[in-house]
């Protein structure tokens, strides 16, 4: 009985060893992870310029600079196509969706954004500009 | 032996999972003569091609707006020497010049941090006022044998004596060597063709397939390059409808969105000015907010809508044989199996970070089952989540094949979320030759490639993989998510449904 049990154990161990070897040989067929978004992106280039824009879903446009941003620098946004005497809401969030800055500005052709650097760590941030019924999101990197 | 196979499958799954993500981004684009320089990045690309596995790649194609305001497809050079990439990327031109594939060259898996590439057009770029570059993440499925049919599912394909078929080449198949197993008694299945020609894509040769189902923002970007007349054909409401009109939903149930947020942002005019479309997934009247569901799978697509997108993007439909190859890979069939290779499923029903780029669910699959968005009417006494989730909702940087609900080669949501249109093994479908789109639609907004199955009558088209509303019964019965299931082969899927979407290949 005991011998039979030992034999069975050896067979089982051998079987799993073979599985391991087979598994090793088939390693790397694919990957099964994912992240943000949906595996899709698009940029638009206006010929004769060097800038890029997101999809022109709205009538206003925003360019931010400097990018990358360093500590204690002021982030500026150039805005075109806004409605005069109105407000623009600026929201900055990190890549896991945590908002680190929200402020409403009187809209102008250029606004200065003093970010709370104590809340920022090195990485990529999303900055969105909501104006009237439209919203534009840009991305910038922050180097401490 | 069956237990041994199951254990082996489990081992393989454990060994081959990797920590990968997408986050595909294009940026910093410039035009220099006929060359477009741009930055591209995506997280944790993979390349196991040398090991006989798959690799991911990005399909890049370019459209230009001419001085008349019409968007045209811009062909790219078919010679590698005319394109350039910094390491670790490599650029693979295609013979018809309709785009290029960009992929990580070295074996393994790793992030592609922001990397500059340049691609050369064959037409004069300065003739266009605007250029748009589109990027779609794809998976390159390797050449190789696979099993067709699982030996159990309703109306599934088997050989003449009722066993799954080992597909060993792209050679023509005599219809007499095929049969239908467990035929649907309620609705007799579509009859099999007498002959499947060499040209019909059978999944043996390598091919590319979209890693994710077509997303709503992808469809929005597509609509925003069409004429008024073409938009009219590709949406449910006239483009001159008021701003805020949801464009794809059932006109007779305009408030039933089923998590589709494609809306008219700026109305078109009957004189011919196209509308501008945007996303409003949270239905608050503000477009393109962070939680507007941009990356949710596109539902309410008809066969005509999907094929128009694929022709426009210079891709093509996939066949039902390719669908099974993507899911099953090199493994033995499992009766009633879903995309992740087992016959059990956990329903994804409770979204978190709803509508954002982070949209996921709170459910964790029970051991041995995969996570998928499907119907839940039996278990909970209700339909649960009524609509689609983000393309890739189940996958994060630690998921395995079950947790991400992935197919063998890492393709996502092949089971659940949205039904996917495929070319059926049938007399109409067998005419399909795998020809790719050329980027140009007809003036009415229809795909116009030969033998793609008629965009209006959808003869020869089969819906695969089930959707958010699909309930699951026992193996061998109604089981929409099962990869070999052909319960609805009798249907000619012509109309927009809240459950229908799809993806393409090349």
Boltz contact constraints between the chains, C-beta under 6 A:
constraints:
  - contact:
      token1: [A, 19]
      token2: [B, 8]
      max_distance: 6.0
  - contact:
      token1: [A, 19]
      token2: [B, 11]
      max_distance: 6.0
  - contact:
      token1: [A, 23]
      token2: [B, 11]
      max_distance: 6.0
  - contact:
      token1: [A, 23]
      token2: [B, 12]
      max_distance: 6.0
  - contact:
      token1: [A, 23]
      token2: [B, 15]
      max_distance: 6.0
  - contact:
      token1: [A, 26]
      token2: [B, 12]
      max_distance: 6.0
  - contact:
      token1: [A, 27]
      token2: [B, 15]
      max_distance: 6.0
  - contact:
      token1: [A, 27]
      token2: [B, 16]
      max_distance: 6.0
  - contact:
      token1: [A, 28]
      token2: [B, 48]
      max_distance: 6.0
  - contact:
      token1: [A, 28]
      token2: [B, 51]
      max_distance: 6.0
  - contact:
      token1: [A, 28]
      token2: [B, 53]
      max_distance: 6.0
  - contact:
      token1: [A, 29]
      token2: [B, 16]
      max_distance: 6.0
  - contact:
      token1: [A, 29]
      token2: [B, 53]
      max_distance: 6.0
  - contact:
      token1: [A, 30]
      token2: [B, 54]
      max_distance: 6.0
  - contact:
      token1: [A, 30]
      token2: [B, 409]
      max_distance: 6.0
  - contact:
      token1: [A, 30]
      token2: [B, 410]
      max_distance: 6.0
  - contact:
      token1: [A, 31]
      token2: [B, 18]
      max_distance: 6.0
  - contact:
      token1: [A, 31]
      token2: [B, 20]
      max_distance: 6.0
  - contact:
      token1: [A, 31]
      token2: [B, 46]
      max_distance: 6.0
  - contact:
      token1: [A, 31]
      token2: [B, 109]
      max_distance: 6.0
  - contact:
      token1: [A, 31]
      token2: [B, 410]
      max_distance: 6.0
  - contact:
      token1: [A, 32]
      token2: [B, 17]
      max_distance: 6.0
  - contact:
      token1: [A, 32]
      token2: [B, 399]
      max_distance: 6.0
  - contact:
      token1: [A, 32]
      token2: [B, 400]
      max_distance: 6.0
  - contact:
      token1: [A, 32]
      token2: [B, 401]
      max_distance: 6.0
  - contact:
      token1: [A, 32]
      token2: [B, 404]
      max_distance: 6.0
  - contact:
      token1: [A, 32]
      token2: [B, 406]
      max_distance: 6.0
  - contact:
      token1: [A, 32]
      token2: [B, 410]
      max_distance: 6.0
  - contact:
      token1: [A, 33]
      token2: [B, 19]
      max_distance: 6.0
  - contact:
      token1: [A, 33]
      token2: [B, 20]
      max_distance: 6.0
  - contact:
      token1: [A, 33]
      token2: [B, 21]
      max_distance: 6.0
  - contact:
      token1: [A, 33]
      token2: [B, 395]
      max_distance: 6.0
  - contact:
      token1: [A, 33]
      token2: [B, 397]
      max_distance: 6.0
  - contact:
      token1: [A, 33]
      token2: [B, 399]
      max_distance: 6.0
  - contact:
      token1: [A, 34]
      token2: [B, 21]
      max_distance: 6.0
  - contact:
      token1: [A, 34]
      token2: [B, 22]
      max_distance: 6.0
  - contact:
      token1: [A, 34]
      token2: [B, 392]
      max_distance: 6.0
  - contact:
      token1: [A, 34]
      token2: [B, 395]
      max_distance: 6.0
  - contact:
      token1: [A, 35]
      token2: [B, 21]
      max_distance: 6.0
  - contact:
      token1: [A, 35]
      token2: [B, 22]
      max_distance: 6.0
  - contact:
      token1: [A, 35]
      token2: [B, 23]
      max_distance: 6.0
  - contact:
      token1: [A, 35]
      token2: [B, 43]
      max_distance: 6.0
  - contact:
      token1: [A, 36]
      token2: [B, 23]
      max_distance: 6.0
  - contact:
      token1: [A, 36]
      token2: [B, 357]
      max_distance: 6.0
  - contact:
      token1: [A, 37]
      token2: [B, 295]
      max_distance: 6.0
  - contact:
      token1: [A, 37]
      token2: [B, 357]
      max_distance: 6.0
  - contact:
      token1: [A, 38]
      token2: [B, 212]
      max_distance: 6.0
  - contact:
      token1: [A, 38]
      token2: [B, 215]
      max_distance: 6.0
  - contact:
      token1: [A, 38]
      token2: [B, 295]
      max_distance: 6.0
  - contact:
      token1: [A, 38]
      token2: [B, 391]
      max_distance: 6.0
  - contact:
      token1: [A, 38]
      token2: [B, 392]
      max_distance: 6.0
  - contact:
      token1: [A, 39]
      token2: [B, 22]
      max_distance: 6.0
  - contact:
      token1: [A, 39]
      token2: [B, 24]
      max_distance: 6.0
  - contact:
      token1: [A, 39]
      token2: [B, 137]
      max_distance: 6.0
  - contact:
      token1: [A, 39]
      token2: [B, 211]
      max_distance: 6.0
  - contact:
      token1: [A, 39]
      token2: [B, 212]
      max_distance: 6.0
  - contact:
      token1: [A, 40]
      token2: [B, 136]
      max_distance: 6.0
  - contact:
      token1: [A, 40]
      token2: [B, 215]
      max_distance: 6.0
  - contact:
      token1: [A, 40]
      token2: [B, 218]
      max_distance: 6.0
  - contact:
      token1: [A, 41]
      token2: [B, 24]
      max_distance: 6.0
  - contact:
      token1: [A, 41]
      token2: [B, 25]
      max_distance: 6.0
  - contact:
      token1: [A, 41]
      token2: [B, 26]
      max_distance: 6.0
  - contact:
      token1: [A, 41]
      token2: [B, 135]
      max_distance: 6.0
  - contact:
      token1: [A, 42]
      token2: [B, 132]
      max_distance: 6.0
  - contact:
      token1: [A, 42]
      token2: [B, 134]
      max_distance: 6.0
  - contact:
      token1: [A, 42]
      token2: [B, 221]
      max_distance: 6.0
  - contact:
      token1: [A, 43]
      token2: [B, 26]
      max_distance: 6.0
  - contact:
      token1: [A, 43]
      token2: [B, 29]
      max_distance: 6.0
  - contact:
      token1: [A, 43]
      token2: [B, 133]
      max_distance: 6.0
  - contact:
      token1: [A, 44]
      token2: [B, 132]
      max_distance: 6.0
  - contact:
      token1: [A, 45]
      token2: [B, 29]
      max_distance: 6.0
  - contact:
      token1: [A, 45]
      token2: [B, 31]
      max_distance: 6.0
  - contact:
      token1: [A, 45]
      token2: [B, 131]
      max_distance: 6.0
  - contact:
      token1: [A, 46]
      token2: [B, 130]
      max_distance: 6.0
  - contact:
      token1: [A, 47]
      token2: [B, 31]
      max_distance: 6.0
  - contact:
      token1: [A, 47]
      token2: [B, 126]
      max_distance: 6.0
  - contact:
      token1: [A, 47]
      token2: [B, 128]
      max_distance: 6.0
  - contact:
      token1: [A, 50]
      token2: [B, 30]
      max_distance: 6.0
  - contact:
      token1: [A, 52]
      token2: [B, 29]
      max_distance: 6.0
  - contact:
      token1: [A, 57]
      token2: [B, 265]
      max_distance: 6.0
  - contact:
      token1: [A, 57]
      token2: [B, 278]
      max_distance: 6.0
  - contact:
      token1: [A, 57]
      token2: [B, 287]
      max_distance: 6.0
  - contact:
      token1: [A, 57]
      token2: [B, 288]
      max_distance: 6.0
  - contact:
      token1: [A, 97]
      token2: [B, 358]
      max_distance: 6.0
  - contact:
      token1: [A, 133]
      token2: [B, 286]
      max_distance: 6.0
  - contact:
      token1: [A, 135]
      token2: [B, 288]
      max_distance: 6.0
  - contact:
      token1: [A, 135]
      token2: [B, 289]
      max_distance: 6.0
